[in-house]
Amino acid sequence: MSTVIVHATITLDGFLADPDGGVDWMFGRPSAPEDDLVVQRVMGRIGAIVGGANRSQTIEDDEQPYGGMLKVPVYLMTHRAHAPIERDGTTYTFVVDDIAEAVAAASASAGDRWVSLLGGSISRQCLQLGLVDELHLDVAPVLLGDGISLFAGLGRRIELERLETSAYASETHLRYRVLR
């Protein structure tokens, strides 16, 4: 059975991106091999991805989850039907308006591997529906002061159990189990 995770790099003040969607703050930071190993370990367990589709329902180079490094099924939420897209060995399946259906399909594809939820809206919806098993957060040492929040608007309290924490040169890595 798969584990559904929210996997995100965020700022210390909880933002995924600046107000315009920019993520330049993620790059150019000092790094340690241990930081890379934490992220590689998570990526190595991912068997499917659920995210949001862009407005034109295409797959552009800068929109490929994990930079296109993972060749796993990707399920994209959309408001209108669209045929699947095959690109660079990855199948992108569009799911209309039913996030639970997208997570169920991704879980079936992932088998005993992890389903990674990408994006604030997708993550919040799945948390609200009780579909998330764990949070995997890589926290960058920067404050944006404003931007696109991972958890703003969640609208409910969710208790967590700390599973793992580590900190190296560029980030603090946090892993929590969602308590039900």
C-alpha positions as CSV (number, residue, x, y, z in Angstrom):
1,M,0.0,0.0,0.0
2,S,1.4,3.4,-0.9
3,T,2.1,6.3,1.5
4,V,0.8,9.7,0.4
5,I,3.2,12.5,1.2
6,V,3.3,16.3,0.9
7,H,6.8,16.9,-0.4
8,A,7.8,20.5,-0.6
9,T,10.7,23.0,-0.3
10,I,9.5,26.0,1.7
11,T,10.9,29.1,3.2
12,L,11.2,29.5,7.0
13,D,8.0,31.5,6.9
14,G,6.1,28.8,5.0
15,F,6.1,29.9,1.4
16,L,6.5,27.7,-1.7
17,A,7.1,30.7,-4.0
18,D,7.2,34.4,-4.0
19,P,3.9,36.3,-4.8
20,D,4.5,35.9,-8.6
21,G,5.3,32.2,-8.3
22,G,9.1,32.7,-8.5
23,V,11.4,30.2,-6.7
24,D,14.8,31.8,-7.3
25,W,15.3,31.7,-3.6
26,M,15.7,27.9,-3.8
27,F,18.9,28.1,-5.8
28,G,22.5,29.1,-5.2
29,R,22.6,28.2,-1.5
30,P,25.6,26.5,0.1
31,S,25.0,22.7,0.0
32,A,26.3,19.7,1.8
33,P,26.2,16.1,0.4
34,E,23.9,15.2,3.4
35,D,21.3,17.6,2.1
36,D,21.3,16.0,-1.3
37,L,21.1,12.5,0.2
38,V,18.0,13.4,2.2
39,V,16.2,14.7,-1.0
40,Q,17.5,11.7,-3.1
41,R,16.2,9.3,-0.5
42,V,12.7,10.8,-0.7
43,M,12.8,10.9,-4.5
44,G,14.0,7.3,-4.7
45,R,10.8,6.2,-2.9
46,I,8.3,8.1,-5.0
47,G,6.2,5.9,-7.3
48,A,3.6,8.5,-8.5
49,I,2.9,12.2,-8.4
50,V,-0.3,14.3,-8.0
51,G,-0.1,18.0,-9.0
52,G,-2.0,20.7,-10.8
53,A,-2.3,21.2,-14.6
54,N,-1.4,24.5,-16.2
55,R,-4.1,26.5,-18.0
56,S,-3.2,25.2,-21.4
57,Q,-2.9,21.6,-20.2
58,T,0.5,21.1,-21.8
59,I,3.7,19.9,-20.2
60,E,6.5,22.6,-20.6
61,D,10.1,21.9,-19.6
62,D,9.9,24.1,-16.5
63,E,6.7,22.4,-15.3
64,Q,7.9,18.8,-15.2
65,P,7.7,17.6,-11.6
66,Y,11.2,17.2,-10.1
67,G,12.6,18.6,-13.3
68,G,11.7,15.5,-15.2
69,M,14.2,13.4,-13.2
70,L,11.5,11.0,-12.0
71,K,10.0,8.7,-14.6
72,V,6.8,7.9,-12.7
73,P,3.1,8.4,-13.5
74,V,1.9,11.9,-13.0
75,Y,-1.7,12.8,-12.3
76,L,-2.7,16.4,-12.9
77,M,-5.8,18.0,-11.6
78,T,-7.9,20.0,-14.1
79,H,-11.3,21.4,-14.7
80,R,-11.8,20.0,-18.2
81,A,-11.1,16.6,-19.7
82,H,-7.9,16.1,-21.7
83,A,-6.3,13.1,-23.2
84,P,-3.1,11.8,-21.4
85,I,0.2,13.2,-22.6
86,E,3.3,11.1,-22.9
87,R,6.6,13.0,-22.7
88,D,10.1,11.8,-22.1
89,G,9.0,8.5,-20.7
90,T,6.4,9.9,-18.3
91,T,2.7,9.7,-18.7
92,Y,0.7,12.7,-17.6
93,T,-2.9,11.8,-16.8
94,F,-5.5,14.6,-16.3
95,V,-8.1,14.1,-13.7
96,V,-11.2,16.3,-13.7
97,D,-12.1,17.9,-10.4
98,D,-11.9,14.8,-8.2
99,I,-8.7,14.9,-6.1
100,A,-9.6,11.7,-4.2
101,E,-9.8,9.9,-7.6
102,A,-6.4,11.3,-8.6
103,V,-4.8,10.2,-5.3
104,A,-6.5,6.7,-5.6
105,A,-5.2,6.3,-9.2
106,A,-1.7,7.5,-8.2
107,S,-1.7,5.1,-5.2
108,A,-2.6,2.2,-7.4
109,S,0.2,3.1,-9.8
110,A,2.7,3.6,-7.0
111,G,2.1,0.2,-5.3
112,D,4.1,0.1,-2.1
113,R,6.0,3.3,-3.0
114,W,5.1,6.9,-2.2
115,V,2.7,9.3,-3.8
116,S,4.1,12.8,-3.8
117,L,1.6,15.7,-3.7
118,L,3.0,18.9,-5.2
119,G,1.7,22.4,-4.7
120,G,-0.1,24.3,-1.9
121,S,-3.7,23.9,-3.2
122,I,-3.3,20.1,-3.9
123,S,-1.6,19.5,-0.5
124,R,-4.3,21.5,1.4
125,Q,-7.2,19.7,-0.3
126,C,-5.7,16.3,0.4
127,L,-5.0,17.3,4.1
128,Q,-8.6,18.5,4.4
129,L,-9.9,15.2,3.0
130,G,-7.6,13.1,5.3
131,L,-5.7,11.6,2.3
132,V,-2.2,12.5,3.5
133,D,0.0,10.2,5.5
134,E,3.2,12.2,5.9
135,L,4.7,15.7,5.4
136,H,8.3,15.9,4.1
137,L,9.4,19.5,4.2
138,D,12.8,20.9,3.2
139,V,13.0,24.3,4.9
140,A,15.3,26.9,3.3
141,P,16.9,29.6,5.6
142,V,15.2,32.5,4.0
143,L,12.1,34.7,4.9
144,L,10.1,36.0,1.9
145,G,7.6,37.9,4.0
146,D,4.9,37.2,1.4
147,G,4.2,34.7,-1.3
148,I,2.3,31.5,-2.1
149,S,1.8,29.6,1.2
150,L,1.9,25.9,1.6
151,F,-0.7,25.8,4.5
152,A,-2.6,29.1,4.5
153,G,-6.3,28.5,4.2
154,L,-6.1,24.9,5.5
155,G,-9.0,25.7,7.8
156,R,-8.6,23.0,10.3
157,R,-6.2,21.7,12.9
158,I,-4.1,18.6,12.1
159,E,-1.9,17.0,14.7
160,L,1.5,15.6,13.6
161,E,4.0,13.2,15.0
162,R,7.7,14.0,14.3
163,L,9.4,11.1,12.6
164,E,12.7,12.6,11.5
165,T,14.6,15.9,11.5
166,S,18.0,16.8,10.1
167,A,19.9,20.0,9.3
168,Y,22.9,20.5,7.2
169,A,24.4,23.3,5.1
170,S,21.5,24.5,3.0
171,E,18.2,23.3,4.6
172,T,16.5,21.8,7.6
173,H,14.6,18.6,6.7
174,L,11.4,17.7,8.6
175,R,9.3,14.6,8.3
176,Y,6.0,14.2,10.1
177,R,3.3,11.6,10.3
178,V,-0.3,12.9,10.0
179,L,-2.2,11.7,13.1
180,R,-5.8,10.6,12.5
